[in-house]
Amino acid sequence: MIELIRTNDIVLISWLTARLESLNIDMVIFDGHASVMDGSISAIPRRIMVLEEDLAQAQELLVEAEKIRTEEGYGFD
């Protein structure tokens, strides 16, 4: 598996998880438990991992997310 993104943004993580699942792209979230253990300081970002053969399609979702965030005024921040 290869890292798609590393973030503490739980809204973005939730959105990406749903979109990846809708496209039947397998993914795993690394460091989720460690991130929860650090409390609210967000010292440990979660890593969303996908199969290498799915990386290009998954990266297109990141472009879609950025477009939603900037053009439509929805924030993942």
Phi and psi in radians as a Rosetta constraint file:
Dihedral C 1 N 2 CA 2 C 2 CIRCULARHARMONIC -2.251 0.35
Dihedral N 2 CA 2 C 2 N 3 CIRCULARHARMONIC 2.566 0.35
Dihedral C 2 N 3 CA 3 C 3 CIRCULARHARMONIC -1.264 0.35
Dihedral N 3 CA 3 C 3 N 4 CIRCULARHARMONIC 2.202 0.35
Dihedral C 3 N 4 CA 4 C 4 CIRCULARHARMONIC -1.520 0.35
Dihedral N 4 CA 4 C 4 N 5 CIRCULARHARMONIC -0.844 0.35
Dihedral C 4 N 5 CA 5 C 5 CIRCULARHARMONIC -2.753 0.35
Dihedral N 5 CA 5 C 5 N 6 CIRCULARHARMONIC 2.688 0.35
Dihedral C 5 N 6 CA 6 C 6 CIRCULARHARMONIC -2.167 0.35
Dihedral N 6 CA 6 C 6 N 7 CIRCULARHARMONIC 2.080 0.35
Dihedral C 6 N 7 CA 7 C 7 CIRCULARHARMONIC -2.718 0.35
Dihedral N 7 CA 7 C 7 N 8 CIRCULARHARMONIC 2.764 0.35
Dihedral C 7 N 8 CA 8 C 8 CIRCULARHARMONIC -1.821 0.35
Dihedral N 8 CA 8 C 8 N 9 CIRCULARHARMONIC 0.010 0.35
Dihedral C 8 N 9 CA 9 C 9 CIRCULARHARMONIC -1.355 0.35
Dihedral N 9 CA 9 C 9 N 10 CIRCULARHARMONIC 1.751 0.35
Dihedral C 9 N 10 CA 10 C 10 CIRCULARHARMONIC -1.205 0.35
Dihedral N 10 CA 10 C 10 N 11 CIRCULARHARMONIC -0.460 0.35
Dihedral C 10 N 11 CA 11 C 11 CIRCULARHARMONIC -1.201 0.35
Dihedral N 11 CA 11 C 11 N 12 CIRCULARHARMONIC -0.795 0.35
Dihedral C 11 N 12 CA 12 C 12 CIRCULARHARMONIC -1.085 0.35
Dihedral N 12 CA 12 C 12 N 13 CIRCULARHARMONIC -0.746 0.35
Dihedral C 12 N 13 CA 13 C 13 CIRCULARHARMONIC -1.054 0.35
Dihedral N 13 CA 13 C 13 N 14 CIRCULARHARMONIC -0.788 0.35
Dihedral C 13 N 14 CA 14 C 14 CIRCULARHARMONIC -1.100 0.35
Dihedral N 14 CA 14 C 14 N 15 CIRCULARHARMONIC -0.787 0.35
Dihedral C 14 N 15 CA 15 C 15 CIRCULARHARMONIC -1.095 0.35
Dihedral N 15 CA 15 C 15 N 16 CIRCULARHARMONIC -0.830 0.35
Dihedral C 15 N 16 CA 16 C 16 CIRCULARHARMONIC -1.084 0.35
Dihedral N 16 CA 16 C 16 N 17 CIRCULARHARMONIC -0.728 0.35
Dihedral C 16 N 17 CA 17 C 17 CIRCULARHARMONIC -1.023 0.35
Dihedral N 17 CA 17 C 17 N 18 CIRCULARHARMONIC -0.816 0.35
Dihedral C 17 N 18 CA 18 C 18 CIRCULARHARMONIC -1.125 0.35
Dihedral N 18 CA 18 C 18 N 19 CIRCULARHARMONIC -0.769 0.35
Dihedral C 18 N 19 CA 19 C 19 CIRCULARHARMONIC -1.181 0.35
Dihedral N 19 CA 19 C 19 N 20 CIRCULARHARMONIC -0.719 0.35
Dihedral C 19 N 20 CA 20 C 20 CIRCULARHARMONIC -1.089 0.35
Dihedral N 20 CA 20 C 20 N 21 CIRCULARHARMONIC -0.764 0.35
Dihedral C 20 N 21 CA 21 C 21 CIRCULARHARMONIC -1.096 0.35
Dihedral N 21 CA 21 C 21 N 22 CIRCULARHARMONIC -0.674 0.35
Dihedral C 21 N 22 CA 22 C 22 CIRCULARHARMONIC -1.148 0.35
Dihedral N 22 CA 22 C 22 N 23 CIRCULARHARMONIC -0.422 0.35
Dihedral C 22 N 23 CA 23 C 23 CIRCULARHARMONIC -1.729 0.35
Dihedral N 23 CA 23 C 23 N 24 CIRCULARHARMONIC 0.157 0.35
Dihedral C 23 N 24 CA 24 C 24 CIRCULARHARMONIC 0.993 0.35
Dihedral N 24 CA 24 C 24 N 25 CIRCULARHARMONIC 0.667 0.35
Dihedral C 24 N 25 CA 25 C 25 CIRCULARHARMONIC -1.728 0.35
Dihedral N 25 CA 25 C 25 N 26 CIRCULARHARMONIC 2.072 0.35
Dihedral C 25 N 26 CA 26 C 26 CIRCULARHARMONIC -1.202 0.35
Dihedral N 26 CA 26 C 26 N 27 CIRCULARHARMONIC 2.421 0.35
Dihedral C 26 N 27 CA 27 C 27 CIRCULARHARMONIC -2.564 0.35
Dihedral N 27 CA 27 C 27 N 28 CIRCULARHARMONIC 2.758 0.35
Dihedral C 27 N 28 CA 28 C 28 CIRCULARHARMONIC -2.376 0.35
Dihedral N 28 CA 28 C 28 N 29 CIRCULARHARMONIC 2.466 0.35
Dihedral C 28 N 29 CA 29 C 29 CIRCULARHARMONIC -1.767 0.35
Dihedral N 29 CA 29 C 29 N 30 CIRCULARHARMONIC 2.033 0.35
Dihedral C 29 N 30 CA 30 C 30 CIRCULARHARMONIC -1.585 0.35
Dihedral N 30 CA 30 C 30 N 31 CIRCULARHARMONIC 2.620 0.35
Dihedral C 30 N 31 CA 31 C 31 CIRCULARHARMONIC 1.215 0.35
Dihedral N 31 CA 31 C 31 N 32 CIRCULARHARMONIC 0.254 0.35
Dihedral C 31 N 32 CA 32 C 32 CIRCULARHARMONIC -1.078 0.35
Dihedral N 32 CA 32 C 32 N 33 CIRCULARHARMONIC -0.779 0.35
Dihedral C 32 N 33 CA 33 C 33 CIRCULARHARMONIC -1.241 0.35
Dihedral N 33 CA 33 C 33 N 34 CIRCULARHARMONIC -0.674 0.35
Dihedral C 33 N 34 CA 34 C 34 CIRCULARHARMONIC -1.133 0.35
Dihedral N 34 CA 34 C 34 N 35 CIRCULARHARMONIC -0.658 0.35
Dihedral C 34 N 35 CA 35 C 35 CIRCULARHARMONIC -1.126 0.35
Dihedral N 35 CA 35 C 35 N 36 CIRCULARHARMONIC -0.694 0.35
Dihedral C 35 N 36 CA 36 C 36 CIRCULARHARMONIC -1.143 0.35
Dihedral N 36 CA 36 C 36 N 37 CIRCULARHARMONIC -0.659 0.35
Dihedral C 36 N 37 CA 37 C 37 CIRCULARHARMONIC -1.187 0.35
Dihedral N 37 CA 37 C 37 N 38 CIRCULARHARMONIC -0.405 0.35
Dihedral C 37 N 38 CA 38 C 38 CIRCULARHARMONIC -1.368 0.35
Dihedral N 38 CA 38 C 38 N 39 CIRCULARHARMONIC -0.039 0.35
Dihedral C 38 N 39 CA 39 C 39 CIRCULARHARMONIC 1.381 0.35
Dihedral N 39 CA 39 C 39 N 40 CIRCULARHARMONIC -2.449 0.35
Dihedral C 39 N 40 CA 40 C 40 CIRCULARHARMONIC -1.714 0.35
Dihedral N 40 CA 40 C 40 N 41 CIRCULARHARMONIC 0.150 0.35
Dihedral C 40 N 41 CA 41 C 41 CIRCULARHARMONIC -1.447 0.35
Dihedral N 41 CA 41 C 41 N 42 CIRCULARHARMONIC -0.221 0.35
Dihedral C 41 N 42 CA 42 C 42 CIRCULARHARMONIC 0.973 0.35
Dihedral N 42 CA 42 C 42 N 43 CIRCULARHARMONIC 0.747 0.35
Dihedral C 42 N 43 CA 43 C 43 CIRCULARHARMONIC -1.334 0.35
Dihedral N 43 CA 43 C 43 N 44 CIRCULARHARMONIC -0.460 0.35
Dihedral C 43 N 44 CA 44 C 44 CIRCULARHARMONIC -2.062 0.35
Dihedral N 44 CA 44 C 44 N 45 CIRCULARHARMONIC 1.845 0.35
Dihedral C 44 N 45 CA 45 C 45 CIRCULARHARMONIC -1.264 0.35
Dihedral N 45 CA 45 C 45 N 46 CIRCULARHARMONIC 2.655 0.35
Dihedral C 45 N 46 CA 46 C 46 CIRCULARHARMONIC -1.462 0.35
Dihedral N 46 CA 46 C 46 N 47 CIRCULARHARMONIC 2.546 0.35
Dihedral C 46 N 47 CA 47 C 47 CIRCULARHARMONIC -1.957 0.35
Dihedral N 47 CA 47 C 47 N 48 CIRCULARHARMONIC 2.220 0.35
Dihedral C 47 N 48 CA 48 C 48 CIRCULARHARMONIC -1.677 0.35
Dihedral N 48 CA 48 C 48 N 49 CIRCULARHARMONIC 2.118 0.35
Dihedral C 48 N 49 CA 49 C 49 CIRCULARHARMONIC -1.951 0.35
Dihedral N 49 CA 49 C 49 N 50 CIRCULARHARMONIC 2.439 0.35
Dihedral C 49 N 50 CA 50 C 50 CIRCULARHARMONIC -2.315 0.35
Dihedral N 50 CA 50 C 50 N 51 CIRCULARHARMONIC 2.873 0.35
Dihedral C 50 N 51 CA 51 C 51 CIRCULARHARMONIC -1.181 0.35
Dihedral N 51 CA 51 C 51 N 52 CIRCULARHARMONIC 2.563 0.35
Dihedral C 51 N 52 CA 52 C 52 CIRCULARHARMONIC -1.005 0.35
Dihedral N 52 CA 52 C 52 N 53 CIRCULARHARMONIC -0.654 0.35
Dihedral C 52 N 53 CA 53 C 53 CIRCULARHARMONIC -1.218 0.35
Dihedral N 53 CA 53 C 53 N 54 CIRCULARHARMONIC -0.277 0.35
Dihedral C 53 N 54 CA 54 C 54 CIRCULARHARMONIC -1.739 0.35
Dihedral N 54 CA 54 C 54 N 55 CIRCULARHARMONIC -0.033 0.35
Dihedral C 54 N 55 CA 55 C 55 CIRCULARHARMONIC -1.045 0.35
Dihedral N 55 CA 55 C 55 N 56 CIRCULARHARMONIC -0.813 0.35
Dihedral C 55 N 56 CA 56 C 56 CIRCULARHARMONIC -1.058 0.35
Dihedral N 56 CA 56 C 56 N 57 CIRCULARHARMONIC -0.780 0.35
Dihedral C 56 N 57 CA 57 C 57 CIRCULARHARMONIC -1.157 0.35
Dihedral N 57 CA 57 C 57 N 58 CIRCULARHARMONIC -0.687 0.35
Dihedral C 57 N 58 CA 58 C 58 CIRCULARHARMONIC -1.161 0.35
Dihedral N 58 CA 58 C 58 N 59 CIRCULARHARMONIC -0.631 0.35
Dihedral C 58 N 59 CA 59 C 59 CIRCULARHARMONIC -1.153 0.35
Dihedral N 59 CA 59 C 59 N 60 CIRCULARHARMONIC -0.538 0.35
Dihedral C 59 N 60 CA 60 C 60 CIRCULARHARMONIC -1.091 0.35
Dihedral N 60 CA 60 C 60 N 61 CIRCULARHARMONIC -0.564 0.35
Dihedral C 60 N 61 CA 61 C 61 CIRCULARHARMONIC -1.164 0.35
Dihedral N 61 CA 61 C 61 N 62 CIRCULARHARMONIC -0.602 0.35
Dihedral C 61 N 62 CA 62 C 62 CIRCULARHARMONIC -1.131 0.35
Dihedral N 62 CA 62 C 62 N 63 CIRCULARHARMONIC -0.662 0.35
Dihedral C 62 N 63 CA 63 C 63 CIRCULARHARMONIC -1.122 0.35
Dihedral N 63 CA 63 C 63 N 64 CIRCULARHARMONIC -0.749 0.35
Dihedral C 63 N 64 CA 64 C 64 CIRCULARHARMONIC -1.058 0.35
Dihedral N 64 CA 64 C 64 N 65 CIRCULARHARMONIC -0.747 0.35
Dihedral C 64 N 65 CA 65 C 65 CIRCULARHARMONIC -1.090 0.35
Dihedral N 65 CA 65 C 65 N 66 CIRCULARHARMONIC -0.737 0.35
Dihedral C 65 N 66 CA 66 C 66 CIRCULARHARMONIC -1.157 0.35
Dihedral N 66 CA 66 C 66 N 67 CIRCULARHARMONIC -0.670 0.35
Dihedral C 66 N 67 CA 67 C 67 CIRCULARHARMONIC -1.114 0.35
Dihedral N 67 CA 67 C 67 N 68 CIRCULARHARMONIC -0.753 0.35
Dihedral C 67 N 68 CA 68 C 68 CIRCULARHARMONIC -1.072 0.35
Dihedral N 68 CA 68 C 68 N 69 CIRCULARHARMONIC -0.778 0.35
Dihedral C 68 N 69 CA 69 C 69 CIRCULARHARMONIC -1.107 0.35
Dihedral N 69 CA 69 C 69 N 70 CIRCULARHARMONIC -0.747 0.35
Dihedral C 69 N 70 CA 70 C 70 CIRCULARHARMONIC -1.564 0.35
Dihedral N 70 CA 70 C 70 N 71 CIRCULARHARMONIC -0.757 0.35
Dihedral C 70 N 71 CA 71 C 71 CIRCULARHARMONIC -1.460 0.35
Dihedral N 71 CA 71 C 71 N 72 CIRCULARHARMONIC -0.615 0.35
Dihedral C 71 N 72 CA 72 C 72 CIRCULARHARMONIC -1.740 0.35
Dihedral N 72 CA 72 C 72 N 73 CIRCULARHARMONIC -0.041 0.35
Dihedral C 72 N 73 CA 73 C 73 CIRCULARHARMONIC 1.390 0.35
Dihedral N 73 CA 73 C 73 N 74 CIRCULARHARMONIC 0.112 0.35
Dihedral C 73 N 74 CA 74 C 74 CIRCULARHARMONIC -1.474 0.35
Dihedral N 74 CA 74 C 74 N 75 CIRCULARHARMONIC 2.410 0.35
Dihedral C 74 N 75 CA 75 C 75 CIRCULARHARMONIC -1.895 0.35
Dihedral N 75 CA 75 C 75 N 76 CIRCULARHARMONIC 2.426 0.35
Dihedral C 75 N 76 CA 76 C 76 CIRCULARHARMONIC -1.734 0.35
Dihedral N 76 CA 76 C 76 N 77 CIRCULARHARMONIC 0.033 0.35
